[in-house]
Amino acid sequence: MNLRDLEYVAAIDRYRNFGRAADACHVSQPSLSAQVKKLEERLGVELFARTSSGVFTTDAGARIVATAKDMLRSAQRISDTAAEYHDPLSAPLRIGMIPTLAPFALPYLSKSIRAVAEDLNVIYREQPTHVLLTELEERVVDVAMMSGPIERTGYRFTPVFKEPLVLMVSASHRLANIDNISPCDIPVEELLLLTKEHCLRADTISLCDDKNIGVDVPEQILATNFLTMTHYLAEGVGCTLVPMMARPILECVNSEMRFITIDDSSYGRDIGFVSRKGCPREHILMALCAEIRSRPPMNVAPLS
């Protein structure tokens, strides 16, 4: 079998329709059907069940398609790696971003990338920190934008800006009408934390350094994102720390939220890019970092 055969079976599995799969592969439906039939005869198993209700992948077909997709991804990585060295701007730049940053920074980052390389194709992936580090190692992503510093052999963390954290409360909270608060006055026992896969949870615990953090929050309450947190807070459940870049969107989606500046510059996080040392696209990343430092997002401080 060849890669074209694998593309055909992957397309049929995706679209569950031979006609749409053929269009996606830029071949005629008879040609695709005949090639898949030859592949099934060669393998000795039926990959797809053709019924009046549609096309279904058989049990054997599902396992074979999964392997085919792995092989196609590996082949694409070979092509992309060669392109990186031959022409670093020709292959898509795959950027990973942590979930507490991606919804708020992605439009800004896209604009910054266009300023550096207007024609560069970019693919974004939103994943928690530990997943992104694995995906960097497996070359699923080229760089990852996250909170640092990150110390990892063979990798480098390049900081671009420091993002302050602010205290978010509801309009009915007793602190709602103040503009600033000192760290010692933060009601740590009321702090609502994100789930464990988020690095901001560990940052919050480290900054507050109090064994009573969150003790007044029912332990059954869970939140994986800030939008959910705004609803909890509006229902009278405590307060939380959020990054500054999240504020405009959270204010927009939930008018009941109030934001309080913390009078301590250490209440923030260093945002930067993690990349593999010796990456052939290092010059693109460095140009992007320079662009971000020269025109940082609002209310953050550039880092060199």
C-alpha positions in Angstrom: 0.0 0.0 0.0 1.1 3.6 -0.4 0.3 6.9 1.3 -2.5 7.6 -1.3 -4.3 4.5 -0.2 -4.0 5.7 3.4 -5.4 9.1 2.5 -8.4 7.4 0.9 -9.4 5.3 3.9 -8.8 8.2 6.3 -11.1 10.4 4.2 -13.8 7.8 4.0 -13.7 7.3 7.7 -13.9 11.1 8.2 -16.7 11.9 5.8 -18.6 8.5 5.9 -19.4 9.1 2.3 -17.4 8.0 -0.8 -18.4 11.0 -2.9 -17.3 13.5 -0.3 -14.1 11.6 0.4 -13.3 11.5 -3.3 -13.9 15.3 -3.5 -11.5 15.8 -0.5 -8.9 13.7 -2.2 -9.4 15.4 -5.6 -10.1 12.1 -7.4 -13.2 10.7 -9.0 -15.5 8.5 -6.9 -15.1 5.4 -9.1 -11.3 5.7 -8.8 -11.4 6.0 -5.0 -13.9 3.2 -4.7 -11.9 0.9 -6.9 -8.6 1.6 -5.1 -10.2 1.0 -1.6 -11.7 -2.3 -2.9 -8.3 -3.4 -4.1 -6.8 -2.5 -0.7 -9.5 -4.5 1.1 -8.8 -7.5 -1.2 -5.1 -7.2 -0.5 -5.6 -7.0 3.2 -8.3 -9.7 3.3 -10.6 -7.7 5.5 -13.5 -5.4 4.9 -12.7 -1.8 6.0 -16.1 -0.2 5.3 -19.6 -1.5 5.4 -21.7 0.0 2.7 -25.4 0.0 3.6 -28.5 1.9 2.5 -28.1 4.1 5.6 -24.5 5.1 4.7 -20.9 4.0 5.1 -19.7 2.6 8.4 -16.2 1.7 9.4 -15.9 -2.0 10.5 -14.1 -3.0 13.7 -11.1 -4.1 11.7 -11.3 -1.0 9.6 -11.3 1.3 12.7 -8.0 -0.2 13.9 -6.5 0.0 10.4 -7.7 3.6 9.9 -6.2 4.6 13.2 -2.8 3.2 12.1 -3.2 4.9 8.7 -3.8 8.3 10.4 -0.7 7.8 12.5 1.4 7.0 9.4 -0.1 10.1 7.5 0.8 12.3 10.5 4.3 10.9 10.5 4.7 11.5 6.8 3.5 15.0 7.2 6.0 15.6 9.9 8.8 14.4 7.6 7.6 16.9 4.9 7.3 19.7 7.5 10.7 19.0 9.0 12.3 19.1 5.5 10.5 22.3 4.7 11.6 24.0 8.0 15.2 23.6 6.9 14.7 24.3 3.2 12.3 27.3 3.7 11.2 28.0 7.3 8.3 30.1 6.1 6.8 27.4 3.8 5.5 25.0 6.5 2.8 25.9 9.0 4.1 27.2 12.3 2.3 25.1 15.0 1.8 27.1 18.2 0.5 25.6 21.4 -1.1 27.9 24.0 -2.3 27.2 27.6 -6.1 27.5 28.2 -5.8 30.4 30.6 -4.0 32.4 27.9 -5.4 31.3 24.5 -8.9 32.8 24.5 -7.5 36.2 25.5 -4.2 36.4 23.7 -4.8 34.6 20.4 -6.2 37.6 18.5 -3.3 39.7 19.7 -0.7 37.0 18.8 -2.2 36.5 15.3 -1.8 40.2 14.6 1.8 40.1 15.9 2.6 37.1 13.7 1.2 38.9 10.6 3.4 41.9 11.4 6.5 39.6 11.3 5.6 37.2 8.5 2.4 38.1 6.7 2.2 35.0 4.6 3.1 32.5 7.4 0.4 29.8 7.9 -0.2 29.2 11.6 -1.9 26.3 13.4 -2.9 26.8 17.0 -3.5 24.2 19.7 -4.9 24.8 23.1 -3.6 22.4 25.7 -2.5 22.4 29.4 1.1 23.0 30.2 2.1 19.3 30.7 0.4 18.3 27.5 2.2 21.0 25.5 5.6 20.0 26.8 4.9 16.5 25.6 3.7 17.7 22.3 6.9 19.8 21.9 8.9 16.7 22.5 6.9 14.7 20.0 7.0 17.7 17.5 3.3 18.0 17.4 3.8 21.8 18.1 6.9 23.9 17.2 6.6 26.4 20.0 4.4 26.8 23.1 3.2 30.0 24.6 2.8 29.6 28.3 3.6 30.8 31.8 7.3 30.3 32.9 10.0 30.0 33.6 10.3 26.5 32.2 13.5 24.6 32.9 13.8 21.6 30.7 16.9 20.0 29.1 17.1 20.7 25.4 14.5 23.5 25.5 14.6 27.3 26.1 12.0 29.6 27.6 12.0 33.1 26.1 9.9 35.5 28.1 8.0 38.3 26.4 5.9 40.0 29.0 4.7 39.9 32.6 1.0 39.7 33.0 -0.5 41.0 36.3 -3.1 39.0 38.2 -6.2 40.7 39.5 -8.8 39.7 42.1 -12.2 39.0 40.5 -15.3 39.3 42.7 -19.0 39.7 42.1 -20.9 43.0 42.3 -22.5 41.8 45.5 -19.2 40.8 47.2 -18.1 42.9 50.2 -14.9 43.9 48.3 -16.7 44.9 45.1 -16.4 48.7 45.6 -12.6 48.9 46.2 -10.0 49.5 43.5 -6.9 48.1 45.2 -6.0 45.5 47.7 -2.9 44.4 49.5 -1.9 40.7 49.4 -2.5 40.3 53.1 -6.1 41.4 52.6 -7.0 38.9 49.9 -9.6 36.6 51.4 -7.7 33.4 50.6 -10.1 31.2 52.3 -12.7 32.2 49.7 -10.5 31.7 46.6 -12.0 29.5 44.0 -9.2 27.6 42.1 -9.1 26.1 38.6 -8.8 22.3 38.2 -5.4 20.7 38.7 -4.3 20.6 35.0 -4.0 24.4 35.0 -0.7 25.9 36.0 -2.5 29.1 37.2 -3.9 26.9 40.1 -0.3 26.1 41.3 0.7 29.8 40.8 -2.2 31.0 42.9 -1.4 28.5 45.7 2.3 29.5 45.6 1.6 33.3 45.6 -1.0 33.2 48.4 1.1 30.7 50.4 -1.7 30.0 52.9 -2.8 26.6 54.2 -6.4 27.9 54.4 -6.7 28.7 50.7 -10.2 27.9 49.4 -11.4 26.3 52.7 -14.7 28.2 52.6 -15.4 27.0 49.0 -17.4 23.7 48.8 -14.9 21.1 47.6 -17.4 19.7 45.1 -17.3 22.9 43.0 -15.0 22.6 40.0 -14.2 25.1 37.2 -12.0 24.5 34.2 -12.3 28.0 32.8 -12.8 31.6 33.9 -16.2 32.0 32.3 -17.6 29.3 34.5 -16.0 30.9 37.5 -17.9 34.2 36.8 -21.2 32.3 37.1 -20.1 30.7 40.4 -19.0 34.1 41.7 -22.3 35.7 40.7 -24.0 33.0 42.7 -22.1 34.1 45.8 -19.2 31.6 45.7 -16.1 33.5 46.9 -13.5 35.2 44.6 -10.6 34.2 42.3 -7.4 35.5 40.8 -7.5 36.0 37.0 -4.8 37.2 34.5 -5.2 40.8 33.3 -5.7 39.9 29.7 -8.8 38.0 30.6 -10.5 41.0 32.2 -12.0 42.7 29.1 -13.7 39.6 27.9 -14.9 38.5 31.3 -16.3 42.0 31.9 -18.1 41.8 28.6 -19.7 38.4 29.1 -20.7 38.9 32.8 -21.4 42.5 33.8 -21.7 41.4 37.5 -17.9 40.9 37.7 -15.6 43.5 39.5 -11.8 43.5 39.3 -9.4 44.6 42.0 -5.8 45.5 41.5 -3.3 43.8 43.8 -0.7 46.1 45.3 2.2 43.7 44.8 4.0 43.3 41.4 4.9 39.7 42.3 1.2 38.9 41.7 1.7 38.1 38.1 3.0 35.6 35.7 5.8 35.6 33.1 4.5 34.7 29.7 6.9 33.5 27.0 7.6 30.8 24.4 9.1 27.4 25.0 11.0 26.1 22.0 13.5 23.3 21.2 17.1 24.4 21.2 18.5 24.4 17.6 15.0 24.8 16.1 15.4 25.9 12.4 12.7 28.5 12.9 14.5 30.2 15.8 14.9 33.4 13.8 11.1 33.6 13.2 10.4 33.1 16.9 13.0 35.7 17.9 11.4 38.2 15.5 8.0 37.5 16.9 9.3 38.0 20.5 10.9 41.3 19.5 7.6 42.4 17.9 5.6 41.5 21.1 8.0 43.3 23.3 7.9 46.4 21.2 4.0 46.4 21.0 2.9 44.4 24.1 -0.8 43.8 25.0 -2.4 46.5 27.1 -1.6 46.5 30.8 1.3 44.1 30.7 5.0 44.9 31.0 7.5 43.6 28.3 10.2 41.3 29.5 13.6 40.8 27.8 
